[in-house]
Amino acid sequence: MIGRVITNFAAVLTDVGQRDNQVDELIAQLRRLVSATAADRDQIGGSIDALAGLTTATTALLRDIRPQLKADLARLERVSAEYARQQVPFGQAVQGLPVALAHSRAQCTTGRGPICTCATCIS
């Protein structure tokens, strides 16, 4: 058992030894990362403090609006379900809206009732 561990460890070291330039570069990059992080520790710490404040404020906001949000979402779910059931009639109503607005405009302009001359009204 120990012999296999030593053999495997030797294989790993041989592989690492063959990649010594890559390992050196990796260590250099890690050293630069640690140095940069150390240099920016005050800024990083301040960001963490700000993030903690944001988390606290968001938690309070969600706690305050949760009941209303829950009710609004329940109403939205009911409206969405009703829209899904009434999709065709709703679409027809929306398509007829320009004609209805034209009739309303004609009535408002003259004050004498419908005088629209569109093909729908004439027929």
A tleap script that builds the chain and sets N, CA, C and O, in Angstrom:
source leaprc.protein.ff14SB
mol = sequence {
  NMET ILE GLY ARG VAL ILE THR ASN PHE ALA
  ALA VAL LEU THR ASP VAL GLY GLN ARG ASP
  ASN GLN VAL ASP GLU LEU ILE ALA GLN LEU
  ARG ARG LEU VAL SER ALA THR ALA ALA ASP
  ARG ASP GLN ILE GLY GLY SER ILE ASP ALA
  LEU ALA GLY LEU THR THR ALA THR THR ALA
  LEU LEU ARG ASP ILE ARG PRO GLN LEU LYS
  ALA ASP LEU ALA ARG LEU GLU ARG VAL SER
  ALA GLU TYR ALA ARG GLN GLN VAL PRO PHE
  GLY GLN ALA VAL GLN GLY LEU PRO VAL ALA
  LEU ALA HIE SER ARG ALA GLN CYS THR THR
  GLY ARG GLY PRO ILE CYS THR CYS ALA THR
  CYS ILE CSER
}
set mol.1.N position { 0.828 -1.187 0.000 }
set mol.1.CA position { 0.000 0.000 0.000 }
set mol.1.C position { 0.874 1.253 0.000 }
set mol.1.O position { 0.659 2.153 -0.812 }
set mol.2.N position { 1.830 1.321 0.875 }
set mol.2.CA position { 2.713 2.484 0.948 }
set mol.2.C position { 3.536 2.588 -0.334 }
set mol.2.O position { 3.819 3.692 -0.800 }
set mol.3.N position { 3.911 1.480 -0.892 }
set mol.3.CA position { 4.665 1.470 -2.140 }
set mol.3.C position { 3.882 2.109 -3.278 }
set mol.3.O position { 4.449 2.847 -4.084 }
set mol.4.N position { 2.552 1.825 -3.351 }
set mol.4.CA position { 1.716 2.429 -4.392 }
set mol.4.C position { 1.577 3.929 -4.183 }
set mol.4.O position { 1.592 4.694 -5.147 }
set mol.5.N position { 1.443 4.352 -2.941 }
set mol.5.CA position { 1.333 5.782 -2.634 }
set mol.5.C position { 2.597 6.499 -3.076 }
set mol.5.O position { 2.532 7.567 -3.685 }
set mol.6.N position { 3.741 5.914 -2.772 }
set mol.6.CA position { 5.016 6.533 -3.155 }
set mol.6.C position { 5.163 6.555 -4.676 }
set mol.6.O position { 5.630 7.544 -5.239 }
set mol.7.N position { 4.771 5.478 -5.336 }
set mol.7.CA position { 4.840 5.426 -6.796 }
set mol.7.C position { 3.929 6.492 -7.412 }
set mol.7.O position { 4.339 7.207 -8.326 }
set mol.8.N position { 2.704 6.597 -6.917 }
set mol.8.CA position { 1.773 7.602 -7.429 }
set mol.8.C position { 2.277 9.018 -7.152 }
set mol.8.O position { 2.165 9.897 -8.006 }
set mol.9.N position { 2.831 9.239 -5.962 }
set mol.9.CA position { 3.355 10.546 -5.601 }
set mol.9.C position { 4.539 10.906 -6.506 }
set mol.9.O position { 4.683 12.057 -6.918 }
set mol.10.N position { 5.359 9.942 -6.802 }
set mol.10.CA position { 6.494 10.163 -7.700 }
set mol.10.C position { 6.003 10.536 -9.097 }
set mol.10.O position { 6.590 11.396 -9.754 }
set mol.11.N position { 4.927 9.890 -9.551 }
set mol.11.CA position { 4.359 10.209 -10.869 }
set mol.11.C position { 3.825 11.636 -10.887 }
set mol.11.O position { 4.009 12.363 -11.863 }
set mol.12.N position { 3.170 12.027 -9.817 }
set mol.12.CA position { 2.641 13.397 -9.718 }
set mol.12.C position { 3.785 14.394 -9.739 }
set mol.12.O position { 3.733 15.381 -10.473 }
set mol.13.N position { 4.819 14.150 -8.942 }
set mol.13.CA position { 5.962 15.065 -8.908 }
set mol.13.C position { 6.661 15.146 -10.262 }
set mol.13.O position { 7.119 16.217 -10.659 }
set mol.14.N position { 6.746 14.027 -10.969 }
set mol.14.CA position { 7.346 14.023 -12.298 }
set mol.14.C position { 6.523 14.891 -13.249 }
set mol.14.O position { 7.074 15.677 -14.019 }
set mol.15.N position { 5.201 14.742 -13.187 }
set mol.15.CA position { 4.312 15.537 -14.033 }
set mol.15.C position { 4.442 17.019 -13.710 }
set mol.15.O position { 4.530 17.845 -14.618 }
set mol.16.N position { 4.454 17.361 -12.428 }
set mol.16.CA position { 4.614 18.760 -12.006 }
set mol.16.C position { 5.978 19.272 -12.443 }
set mol.16.O position { 6.097 20.416 -12.884 }
set mol.17.N position { 6.999 18.449 -12.327 }
set mol.17.CA position { 8.340 18.838 -12.738 }
set mol.17.C position { 8.423 19.136 -14.225 }
set mol.17.O position { 9.173 20.018 -14.643 }
set mol.18.N position { 7.663 18.409 -15.021 }
set mol.18.CA position { 7.642 18.649 -16.459 }
set mol.18.C position { 6.908 19.944 -16.805 }
set mol.18.O position { 7.080 20.493 -17.893 }
set mol.19.N position { 6.116 20.408 -15.901 }
set mol.19.CA position { 5.349 21.640 -16.120 }
set mol.19.C position { 5.867 22.771 -15.236 }
set mol.19.O position { 5.094 23.636 -14.824 }
set mol.20.N position { 7.136 22.774 -14.949 }
set mol.20.CA position { 7.681 23.725 -13.988 }
set mol.20.C position { 7.476 25.176 -14.416 }
set mol.20.O position { 7.268 26.034 -13.559 }
set mol.21.N position { 7.527 25.477 -15.703 }
set mol.21.CA position { 7.272 26.854 -16.144 }
set mol.21.C position { 5.834 27.264 -15.863 }
set mol.21.O position { 5.577 28.392 -15.442 }
set mol.22.N position { 4.898 26.352 -16.093 }
set mol.22.CA position { 3.490 26.642 -15.813 }
set mol.22.C position { 3.257 26.799 -14.315 }
set mol.22.O position { 2.509 27.680 -13.891 }
set mol.23.N position { 3.884 25.962 -13.526 }
set mol.23.CA position { 3.748 26.053 -12.074 }
set mol.23.C position { 4.334 27.372 -11.576 }
set mol.23.O position { 3.735 28.043 -10.736 }
set mol.24.N position { 5.513 27.745 -12.098 }
set mol.24.CA position { 6.122 29.026 -11.706 }
set mol.24.C position { 5.205 30.197 -12.054 }
set mol.24.O position { 5.043 31.118 -11.254 }
set mol.25.N position { 4.606 30.163 -13.244 }
set mol.25.CA position { 3.701 31.241 -13.659 }
set mol.25.C position { 2.465 31.262 -12.772 }
set mol.25.O position { 1.989 32.333 -12.395 }
set mol.26.N position { 1.947 30.098 -12.439 }
set mol.26.CA position { 0.784 30.016 -11.557 }
set mol.26.C position { 1.101 30.610 -10.190 }
set mol.26.O position { 0.292 31.353 -9.633 }
set mol.27.N position { 2.254 30.292 -9.656 }
set mol.27.CA position { 2.662 30.834 -8.359 }
set mol.27.C position { 2.839 32.344 -8.448 }
set mol.27.O position { 2.459 33.064 -7.524 }
set mol.28.N position { 3.411 32.833 -9.544 }
set mol.28.CA position { 3.589 34.279 -9.724 }
set mol.28.C position { 2.240 34.982 -9.807 }
set mol.28.O position { 2.062 36.049 -9.219 }
set mol.29.N position { 1.293 34.398 -10.526 }
set mol.29.CA position { -0.048 34.985 -10.632 }
set mol.29.C position { -0.736 34.994 -9.268 }
set mol.29.O position { -1.391 35.970 -8.903 }
set mol.30.N position { -0.586 33.916 -8.528 }
set mol.30.CA position { -1.180 33.844 -7.195 }
set mol.30.C position { -0.576 34.901 -6.287 }
set mol.30.O position { -1.296 35.534 -5.515 }
set mol.31.N position { 0.737 35.102 -6.368 }
set mol.31.CA position { 1.410 36.114 -5.562 }
set mol.31.C position { 0.881 37.511 -5.925 }
set mol.31.O position { 0.637 38.324 -5.033 }
set mol.32.N position { 0.699 37.801 -7.236 }
set mol.32.CA position { 0.167 39.097 -7.649 }
set mol.32.C position { -1.266 39.296 -7.154 }
set mol.32.O position { -1.636 40.388 -6.721 }
set mol.33.N position { -2.071 38.224 -7.223 }
set mol.33.CA position { -3.446 38.306 -6.744 }
set mol.33.C position { -3.490 38.612 -5.258 }
set mol.33.O position { -4.255 39.471 -4.819 }
set mol.34.N position { -2.672 37.912 -4.480 }
set mol.34.CA position { -2.642 38.132 -3.031 }
set mol.34.C position { -2.168 39.547 -2.715 }
set mol.34.O position { -2.720 40.201 -1.831 }
set mol.35.N position { -1.151 40.024 -3.430 }
set mol.35.CA position { -0.645 41.385 -3.201 }
set mol.35.C position { -1.703 42.428 -3.530 }
set mol.35.O position { -1.906 43.372 -2.767 }
set mol.36.N position { -2.379 42.259 -4.666 }
set mol.36.CA position { -3.427 43.215 -5.058 }
set mol.36.C position { -4.583 43.191 -4.071 }
set mol.36.O position { -5.137 44.236 -3.728 }
set mol.37.N position { -4.942 42.016 -3.622 }
set mol.37.CA position { -6.029 41.898 -2.650 }
set mol.37.C position { -5.636 42.564 -1.335 }
set mol.37.O position { -6.446 43.258 -0.721 }
set mol.38.N position { -4.411 42.355 -0.911 }
set mol.38.CA position { -3.930 42.982 0.329 }
set mol.38.C position { -3.920 44.501 0.192 }
set mol.38.O position { -4.270 45.211 1.135 }
set mol.39.N position { -3.521 45.005 -0.979 }
set mol.39.CA position { -3.480 46.448 -1.186 }
set mol.39.C position { -4.879 47.057 -1.180 }
set mol.39.O position { -5.054 48.211 -0.786 }
set mol.40.N position { -5.857 46.301 -1.607 }
set mol.40.CA position { -7.235 46.805 -1.684 }
set mol.40.C position { -8.109 46.336 -0.529 }
set mol.40.O position { -9.336 46.393 -0.617 }
set mol.41.N position { -7.490 45.874 0.551 }
set mol.41.CA position { -8.295 45.287 1.631 }
set mol.41.C position { -9.256 46.280 2.253 }
set mol.41.O position { -10.357 45.893 2.643 }
set mol.42.N position { -8.876 47.565 2.362 }
set mol.42.CA position { -9.792 48.552 2.939 }
set mol.42.C position { -11.006 48.746 2.034 }
set mol.42.O position { -12.143 48.808 2.503 }
set mol.43.N position { -10.751 48.840 0.746 }
set mol.43.CA position { -11.844 49.008 -0.208 }
set mol.43.C position { -12.738 47.767 -0.230 }
set mol.43.O position { -13.962 47.880 -0.282 }
set mol.44.N position { -12.132 46.601 -0.190 }
set mol.44.CA position { -12.912 45.356 -0.169 }
set mol.44.C position { -13.732 45.274 1.113 }
set mol.44.O position { -14.901 44.887 1.089 }
set mol.45.N position { -13.114 45.640 2.229 }
set mol.45.CA position { -13.838 45.630 3.503 }
set mol.45.C position { -15.002 46.599 3.491 }
set mol.45.O position { -16.081 46.286 3.992 }
set mol.46.N position { -14.786 47.793 2.912 }
set mol.46.CA position { -15.871 48.762 2.800 }
set mol.46.C position { -17.001 48.249 1.936 }
set mol.46.O position { -18.173 48.481 2.233 }
set mol.47.N position { -16.650 47.547 0.861 }
set mol.47.CA position { -17.674 46.975 -0.010 }
set mol.47.C position { -18.475 45.915 0.727 }
set mol.47.O position { -19.691 45.817 0.560 }
set mol.48.N position { -17.802 45.136 1.528 }
set mol.48.CA position { -18.508 44.104 2.295 }
set mol.48.C position { -19.448 44.748 3.303 }
set mol.48.O position { -20.567 44.277 3.503 }
set mol.49.N position { -18.992 45.838 3.946 }
set mol.49.CA position { -19.861 46.561 4.881 }
set mol.49.C position { -21.084 47.120 4.156 }
set mol.49.O position { -22.206 47.025 4.653 }
set mol.50.N position { -20.857 47.707 2.971 }
set mol.50.CA position { -21.971 48.257 2.196 }
set mol.50.C position { -22.926 47.154 1.767 }
set mol.50.O position { -24.143 47.340 1.783 }
set mol.51.N position { -22.383 46.018 1.388 }
set mol.51.CA position { -23.219 44.893 0.991 }
set mol.51.C position { -24.057 44.394 2.169 }
set mol.51.O position { -25.217 44.020 2.001 }
set mol.52.N position { -23.465 44.393 3.350 }
set mol.52.CA position { -24.215 43.988 4.541 }
set mol.52.C position { -25.364 44.959 4.797 }
set mol.52.O position { -26.467 44.544 5.151 }
set mol.53.N position { -25.099 46.263 4.615 }
set mol.53.CA position { -26.158 47.261 4.789 }
set mol.53.C position { -27.270 47.080 3.768 }
set mol.53.O position { -28.451 47.185 4.100 }
set mol.54.N position { -26.891 46.810 2.531 }
set mol.54.CA position { -27.881 46.577 1.478 }
set mol.54.C position { -28.723 45.351 1.798 }
set mol.54.O position { -29.941 45.366 1.614 }
set mol.55.N position { -28.091 44.309 2.267 }
set mol.55.CA position { -28.813 43.085 2.626 }
set mol.55.C position { -29.816 43.359 3.745 }
set mol.55.O position { -30.951 42.884 3.697 }
set mol.56.N position { -29.399 44.118 4.737 }
set mol.56.CA position { -30.294 44.453 5.847 }
set mol.56.C position { -31.481 45.277 5.357 }
set mol.56.O position { -32.625 45.007 5.722 }
set mol.57.N position { -31.202 46.285 4.527 }
set mol.57.CA position { -32.280 47.138 4.015 }
set mol.57.C position { -33.239 46.341 3.133 }
set mol.57.O position { -34.455 46.514 3.218 }
set mol.58.N position { -32.698 45.479 2.298 }
set mol.58.CA position { -33.537 44.672 1.415 }
set mol.58.C position { -34.402 43.714 2.220 }
set mol.58.O position { -35.575 43.512 1.908 }
set mol.59.N position { -33.827 43.135 3.239 }
set mol.59.CA position { -34.595 42.229 4.096 }
set mol.59.C position { -35.756 42.972 4.762 }
set mol.59.O position { -36.877 42.466 4.817 }
set mol.60.N position { -35.477 44.168 5.263 }
set mol.60.CA position { -36.528 44.965 5.906 }
set mol.60.C position { -37.617 45.336 4.899 }
set mol.60.O position { -38.808 45.252 5.202 }
set mol.61.N position { -37.204 45.742 3.708 }
set mol.61.CA position { -38.174 46.108 2.670 }
set mol.61.C position { -39.055 44.925 2.317 }
set mol.61.O position { -40.278 45.050 2.248 }
set mol.62.N position { -38.432 43.778 2.092 }
set mol.62.CA position { -39.213 42.594 1.739 }
set mol.62.C position { -40.140 42.172 2.868 }
set mol.62.O position { -41.261 41.727 2.623 }
set mol.63.N position { -39.676 42.309 4.097 }
set mol.63.CA position { -40.516 41.964 5.242 }
set mol.63.C position { -41.735 42.883 5.285 }
set mol.63.O position { -42.841 42.435 5.588 }
set mol.64.N position { -41.535 44.169 4.981 }
set mol.64.CA position { -42.635 45.138 5.037 }
set mol.64.C position { -43.638 44.955 3.902 }
set mol.64.O position { -44.843 45.100 4.111 }
set mol.65.N position { -43.151 44.639 2.705 }
set mol.65.CA position { -44.066 44.570 1.564 }
set mol.65.C position { -44.563 43.159 1.270 }
set mol.65.O position { -45.401 42.966 0.388 }
set mol.66.N position { -44.061 42.193 1.990 }
set mol.66.CA position { -44.410 40.811 1.666 }
set mol.66.C position { -45.917 40.549 1.669 }
set mol.66.O position { -46.409 39.925 0.729 }
set mol.67.N position { -46.670 40.990 2.669 }
set mol.67.CA position { -48.111 40.700 2.633 }
set mol.67.C position { -48.801 41.312 1.411 }
set mol.67.O position { -49.620 40.656 0.767 }
set mol.68.N position { -48.473 42.566 1.093 }
set mol.68.CA position { -49.092 43.208 -0.061 }
set mol.68.C position { -48.642 42.538 -1.359 }
set mol.68.O position { -49.441 42.339 -2.274 }
set mol.69.N position { -47.363 42.196 -1.427 }
set mol.69.CA position { -46.840 41.540 -2.619 }
set mol.69.C position { -47.508 40.185 -2.821 }
set mol.69.O position { -47.839 39.812 -3.946 }
set mol.70.N position { -47.701 39.463 -1.750 }
set mol.70.CA position { -48.351 38.159 -1.839 }
set mol.70.C position { -49.776 38.311 -2.369 }
set mol.70.O position { -50.216 37.538 -3.220 }
set mol.71.N position { -50.494 39.315 -1.859 }
set mol.71.CA position { -51.859 39.554 -2.320 }
set mol.71.C position { -51.870 39.996 -3.786 }
set mol.71.O position { -52.704 39.537 -4.567 }
set mol.72.N position { -50.949 40.881 -4.156 }
set mol.72.CA position { -50.870 41.337 -5.548 }
set mol.72.C position { -50.567 40.178 -6.497 }
set mol.72.O position { -51.153 40.084 -7.576 }
set mol.73.N position { -49.665 39.311 -6.098 }
set mol.73.CA position { -49.330 38.168 -6.942 }
set mol.73.C position { -50.518 37.222 -7.084 }
set mol.73.O position { -50.739 36.655 -8.154 }
set mol.74.N position { -51.279 37.051 -6.011 }
set mol.74.CA position { -52.471 36.202 -6.080 }
set mol.74.C position { -53.486 36.807 -7.048 }
set mol.74.O position { -54.091 36.086 -7.841 }
set mol.75.N position { -53.679 38.142 -6.986 }
set mol.75.CA position { -54.599 38.805 -7.921 }
set mol.75.C position { -54.086 38.688 -9.354 }
set mol.75.O position { -54.864 38.436 -10.274 }
set mol.76.N position { -52.790 38.867 -9.545 }
set mol.76.CA position { -52.208 38.747 -10.878 }
set mol.76.C position { -52.408 37.344 -11.430 }
set mol.76.O position { -52.666 37.172 -12.622 }
set mol.77.N position { -52.292 36.361 -10.583 }
set mol.77.CA position { -52.513 34.980 -11.016 }
set mol.77.C position { -53.963 34.789 -11.477 }
set mol.77.O position { -54.217 34.128 -12.484 }
set mol.78.N position { -54.911 35.372 -10.732 }
set mol.78.CA position { -56.320 35.255 -11.124 }
set mol.78.C position { -56.582 35.983 -12.442 }
set mol.78.O position { -57.291 35.465 -13.305 }
set mol.79.N position { -56.014 37.179 -12.602 }
set mol.79.CA position { -56.184 37.940 -13.842 }
set mol.79.C position { -55.574 37.185 -15.012 }
set mol.79.O position { -56.168 37.125 -16.089 }
set mol.80.N position { -54.393 36.610 -14.814 }
set mol.80.CA position { -53.735 35.856 -15.880 }
set mol.80.C position { -54.568 34.645 -16.285 }
set mol.80.O position { -54.692 34.334 -17.469 }
set mol.81.N position { -55.129 33.975 -15.305 }
set mol.81.CA position { -55.964 32.809 -15.603 }
set mol.81.C position { -57.214 33.234 -16.370 }
set mol.81.O position { -57.626 32.559 -17.313 }
set mol.82.N position { -57.814 34.349 -15.965 }
set mol.82.CA position { -59.011 34.840 -16.666 }
set mol.82.C position { -58.658 35.271 -18.088 }
set mol.82.O position { -59.414 35.008 -19.023 }
set mol.83.N position { -57.522 35.925 -18.249 }
set mol.83.CA position { -57.086 36.317 -19.591 }
set mol.83.C position { -56.886 35.080 -20.458 }
set mol.83.O position { -57.278 35.065 -21.625 }
set mol.84.N position { -56.282 34.052 -19.893 }
set mol.84.CA position { -56.060 32.822 -20.654 }
set mol.84.C position { -57.390 32.213 -21.092 }
set mol.84.O position { -57.498 31.681 -22.197 }
set mol.85.N position { -58.397 32.290 -20.230 }
set mol.85.CA position { -59.713 31.754 -20.585 }
set mol.85.C position { -60.413 32.630 -21.630 }
set mol.85.O position { -61.149 32.118 -22.474 }
set mol.86.N position { -60.189 33.936 -21.576 }
set mol.86.CA position { -60.898 34.886 -22.439 }
set mol.86.C position { -60.007 35.449 -23.545 }
set mol.86.O position { -60.278 36.539 -24.049 }
set mol.87.N position { -58.980 34.751 -23.922 }
set mol.87.CA position { -57.994 35.272 -24.865 }
set mol.87.C position { -58.621 35.663 -26.210 }
set mol.87.O position { -58.322 36.738 -26.729 }
set mol.88.N position { -59.463 34.835 -26.770 }
set mol.88.CA position { -60.065 35.140 -28.070 }
set mol.88.C position { -60.999 36.343 -27.975 }
set mol.88.O position { -60.843 37.277 -28.761 }
set mol.89.N position { -61.971 36.370 -27.044 }
set mol.89.CA position { -62.832 37.555 -26.954 }
set mol.89.C position { -62.039 38.841 -26.649 }
set mol.89.O position { -62.365 39.912 -27.160 }
set mol.90.N position { -61.020 38.725 -25.830 }
set mol.90.CA position { -60.202 39.900 -25.507 }
set mol.90.C position { -59.500 40.407 -26.763 }
set mol.90.O position { -59.463 41.611 -27.014 }
set mol.91.N position { -58.946 39.494 -27.546 }
set mol.91.CA position { -58.274 39.877 -28.792 }
set mol.91.C position { -59.234 40.543 -29.760 }
set mol.91.O position { -58.870 41.513 -30.426 }
set mol.92.N position { -60.465 40.029 -29.847 }
set mol.92.CA position { -61.466 40.637 -30.724 }
set mol.92.C position { -61.827 42.041 -30.249 }
set mol.92.O position { -62.009 42.949 -31.060 }
set mol.93.N position { -61.930 42.217 -28.938 }
set mol.93.CA position { -62.244 43.542 -28.397 }
set mol.93.C position { -61.139 44.531 -28.706 }
set mol.93.O position { -61.412 45.679 -29.055 }
set mol.94.N position { -59.898 44.100 -28.581 }
set mol.94.CA position { -58.763 44.981 -28.872 }
set mol.94.C position { -58.737 45.327 -30.354 }
set mol.94.O position { -58.444 46.467 -30.712 }
set mol.95.N position { -59.037 44.367 -31.219 }
set mol.95.CA position { -59.053 44.637 -32.653 }
set mol.95.C position { -60.157 45.624 -33.022 }
set mol.95.O position { -59.992 46.407 -33.957 }
set mol.96.N position { -61.270 45.601 -32.309 }
set mol.96.CA position { -62.376 46.524 -32.590 }
set mol.96.C position { -62.195 47.895 -31.974 }
set mol.96.O position { -62.991 48.798 -32.232 }
set mol.97.N position { -61.180 48.065 -31.178 }
set mol.97.CA position { -60.968 49.334 -30.485 }
set mol.97.C position { -60.781 50.518 -31.433 }
set mol.97.O position { -61.362 51.569 -31.162 }
set mol.98.N position { -60.025 50.430 -32.511 }
set mol.98.CA position { -59.888 51.589 -33.401 }
set mol.98.C position { -61.226 52.063 -33.967 }
set mol.98.O position { -61.453 53.268 -34.076 }
set mol.99.N position { -62.120 51.128 -34.331 }
set mol.99.CA position { -63.433 51.505 -34.856 }
set mol.99.C position { -64.245 52.201 -33.775 }
set mol.99.O position { -64.890 53.217 -34.035 }
set mol.100.N position { -64.215 51.658 -32.564 }
set mol.100.CA position { -64.958 52.273 -31.463 }
set mol.100.C position { -64.443 53.672 -31.162 }
set mol.100.O position { -65.230 54.577 -30.883 }
set mol.101.N position { -63.130 53.855 -31.216 }
set mol.101.CA position { -62.566 55.180 -30.978 }
set mol.101.C position { -62.947 56.156 -32.088 }
set mol.101.O position { -63.189 57.334 -31.823 }
set mol.102.N position { -63.000 55.679 -33.310 }
set mol.102.CA position { -63.418 56.538 -34.422 }
set mol.102.C position { -64.852 57.003 -34.216 }
set mol.102.O position { -65.167 58.167 -34.463 }
set mol.103.N position { -65.725 56.105 -33.767 }
set mol.103.CA position { -67.120 56.481 -33.488 }
set mol.103.C position { -67.166 57.516 -32.372 }
set mol.103.O position { -67.894 58.504 -32.468 }
set mol.104.N position { -66.398 57.293 -31.323 }
set mol.104.CA position { -66.395 58.237 -30.189 }
set mol.104.C position { -65.881 59.593 -30.629 }
set mol.104.O position { -66.421 60.620 -30.216 }
set mol.105.N position { -64.868 59.618 -31.444 }
set mol.105.CA position { -64.309 60.885 -31.919 }
set mol.105.C position { -65.347 61.633 -32.742 }
set mol.105.O position { -65.502 62.847 -32.604 }
set mol.106.N position { -66.058 60.904 -33.600 }
set mol.106.CA position { -67.078 61.544 -34.428 }
set mol.106.C position { -68.178 62.131 -33.552 }
set mol.106.O position { -68.650 63.234 -33.827 }
set mol.107.N position { -68.591 61.435 -32.522 }
set mol.107.CA position { -69.632 61.936 -31.630 }
set mol.107.C position { -69.144 63.155 -30.848 }
set mol.107.O position { -69.881 64.124 -30.670 }
set mol.108.N position { -67.918 63.096 -30.392 }
set mol.108.CA position { -67.375 64.209 -29.604 }
set mol.108.C position { -67.164 65.446 -30.467 }
set mol.108.O position { -67.320 66.567 -29.983 }
set mol.109.N position { -66.813 65.263 -31.731 }
set mol.109.CA position { -66.529 66.395 -32.603 }
set mol.109.C position { -67.798 67.173 -32.928 }
set mol.109.O position { -67.796 68.404 -32.924 }
set mol.110.N position { -68.867 66.463 -33.207 }
set mol.110.CA position { -70.095 67.147 -33.637 }
set mol.110.C position { -71.056 67.379 -32.490 }
set mol.110.O position { -71.836 68.331 -32.516 }
set mol.111.N position { -71.012 66.539 -31.506 }
set mol.111.CA position { -71.964 66.630 -30.406 }
set mol.111.C position { -73.360 66.206 -30.812 }
set mol.111.O position { -74.289 66.379 -30.023 }
set mol.112.N position { -73.562 65.650 -32.024 }
set mol.112.CA position { -74.884 65.282 -32.524 }
set mol.112.C position { -75.081 63.779 -32.630 }
set mol.112.O position { -76.058 63.332 -33.231 }
set mol.113.N position { -74.202 63.010 -32.077 }
set mol.113.CA position { -74.390 61.585 -32.182 }
set mol.113.C position { -73.559 61.019 -33.313 }
set mol.113.O position { -72.751 61.732 -33.908 }
set mol.114.N position { -73.749 59.723 -33.622 }
set mol.114.CA position { -72.887 59.079 -34.597 }
set mol.114.C position { -73.103 59.618 -36.010 }
set mol.114.O position { -74.212 59.605 -36.545 }
set mol.115.N position { -72.014 60.087 -36.586 }
set mol.115.CA position { -72.039 60.491 -37.991 }
set mol.115.C position { -70.866 59.867 -38.729 }
set mol.115.O position { -70.421 60.374 -39.758 }
set mol.116.N position { -70.383 58.782 -38.199 }
set mol.116.CA position { -69.224 58.122 -38.779 }
set mol.116.C position { -69.600 57.570 -40.157 }
set mol.116.O position { -70.700 57.056 -40.362 }
set mol.117.N position { -68.673 57.689 -41.075 }
set mol.117.CA position { -68.920 57.193 -42.432 }
set mol.117.C position { -68.042 55.998 -42.775 }
set mol.117.O position { -67.806 55.721 -43.951 }
set mol.118.N position { -67.562 55.295 -41.771 }
set mol.118.CA position { -66.723 54.129 -42.068 }
set mol.118.C position { -67.602 53.017 -42.637 }
set mol.118.O position { -68.823 53.052 -42.490 }
set mol.119.N position { -66.991 52.045 -43.275 }
set mol.119.CA position { -67.707 50.965 -43.928 }
set mol.119.C position { -68.575 50.184 -42.953 }
set mol.119.O position { -69.629 49.676 -43.337 }
set mol.120.N position { -68.151 50.080 -41.699 }
set mol.120.CA position { -68.930 49.334 -40.702 }
set mol.120.C position { -70.231 50.059 -40.394 }
set mol.120.O position { -71.277 49.424 -40.261 }
set mol.121.N position { -70.178 51.385 -40.279 }
set mol.121.CA position { -71.362 52.146 -39.896 }
set mol.121.C position { -72.337 52.305 -41.072 }
set mol.121.O position { -73.550 52.331 -40.866 }
set mol.122.N position { -71.826 52.408 -42.277 }
set mol.122.CA position { -72.693 52.616 -43.445 }
set mol.122.C position { -73.459 51.349 -43.758 }
set mol.122.O position { -74.617 51.419 -44.170 }
set mol.123.N position { -72.848 50.199 -43.575 }
set mol.123.CA position { -73.538 48.952 -43.934 }
set mol.123.C position { -74.542 48.534 -42.905 }
set mol.123.O position { -75.201 47.507 -43.067 }
savepdb mol mol.pdb
quit
